[in-house]
């Protein structure tokens, strides 16, 4: 029985699971999004989010702690550089998991896990203001037509007044 066992073993030994999650985390940091199975993506989220939180505090201790998890200097530098700078104001929830359907070979559920602040499609820039939503009410169309007709009627009247003044 597995009462109270909260960790997903992923069908691997502890050392194999740690190596798998370390490699997935390094690839996610370097490429900002990866495609894997849904279960691995959910396990990776719980593995990497505390590391990103530690990266927000750029101290020697936090760098050493993160390096003990990742064992990759380039990934640690990227995490404490570009990634930490983008997530500095975010209180948590640094990753997003999107389901992609099933894999044809073994029917496994595929998912894409990505760093939220590095997706330009969903996220708006901090300096940009969101464009107001378009209103699609039909009642507004009659009002615009009436205003256009009033403008057209006023324009010819102005031209006749200008001609009579000359």
N, C-alpha and C positions, 0 to 999 in steps of 0.2 A: 504493500500500500504506500501511497505517496502523500500521506496527510501532512499538510503544512509545507510541502516542498514547492517553493515558488519559482525556482530557476528552471528555464527550458533547457534540457540537456542536449537537444538537437541530435540525438543519437551518437554522441561522441564522448570520449573521455574528457576529464577536466582540462588536461593540457592541450588536447586537440581543439576543444571548444575555445580556450583562451587564444590559441594561435589563429583560429578562424576569425574570431571577433576582432582581434588586433589587425589582421590583414584587411578585413572589411572596413574598419575604422580609418585606416591609413588611406585606402582608396577613396572613401567618402570625403575625407579632408582634402585630398589632392584634386579630385574630379568634381566635387560638390554635389554629385548625384550618381547613384549606382542602381543597377537592376539586380535583384536577387529574389529569393523566395520570401513569402510573407512572414513566415516564422523567423527566419534569419533577420529580416528587417526589424521586426519587433524586438528581438533580442539585442540587436545592434543599437537600437534607440536607447535602451536602458544602460548600455555599455558606454555610449559616447556622450550622452547629455551631461553627466557629471564632469567629464573631461573638458567639455566646452565651458562649463561654469568655472572650472579651475583656471582656464585660459584667460578669463576676464581679469583675474588678478595676476598681473605679470610680475611675479617674484621668482627668485631662484628656487625656492621650495616648491612652488606650484609647477615650475618647469620640470623639476626633477621627478615629481610625482607623475606628471603626464608622460614623461619619457619612460618611466618604469612600466607604464601600460603599453605604450606604442613601440618603443625601441626603434625609432626612426627619426633621425635629426631633421630631415627635410619636412616631414609631416608635423613635427613639433614647431618648427619655425613658421610654417604656414598657418598652423592653428593659433599660435600666439601673435601672428602678424595680421593677415587679412581677415581671418575668421573672427578673431576676438574684437577687432575694430568694428566689424559690421554688427555683431551681436551685443555690443556694449550696453545698449539701452534696453535690450529685451530681457524680461525677468525669467524666462524659461521657454520651453517649447521650441527648441532650435531646429528640429527636424520635422519633416512631413513625409508620411507614407501614403503613396497612391497605388491602389490595386490595379494590376494590368491584365487580369484574366488568368487563364491556366496555360501551362506549358504542355504542348502536344505529346511529348515523349513519355512523361511520367505523371501527367495530370496534376503537377504541383502548382500551387497558386503563386504567381509572380507578382512582385511589387517593386516600385521604385521608391527609394528613400533618398531624400534630398535635404540640403540645408536651406531653411526657409528664406533667409535674407539674401540668398544668391539667385533666386528665381525672379527674373524681370517680368514674367508673364503675370504672376499673381500679385507680387508686391509692388506697391507704389513707392517712388522715391520720397525721401523725407522732405526735400525741397519743393516737390511738385504738389500742387493742390489738385484734389480730385475734381474731375469735370462734373458739372451738375448733370443729373440724369435727364434724359429727354422725356418730355411729356407727350403722350400719344392720345390725348383726349380729342374726340371728334368735335366737341363744342368750340374749341379754340380755332378751328379752321375757318368757321363762318366769321368770326371776329376779325381774323387776319384779312379775309377777302373784303370785308366791309371797309377796313382801314385802307387797303390797296385801292379800292374804288374811290374813296374820299380823296386820297392823294392824287389819283389820276384826274379827278374833277377839279381839284385845286390847281394843278399844273397848267391846264389850258387857260384857266381864268387869269392866271398870272401873266401868261404870254400875251393875251389880248390887252391887258392893262399896260404892259410894257410897250406894245405897238402903238396904243393910243397916246401914250406919253411922248413918243418920238414925233 
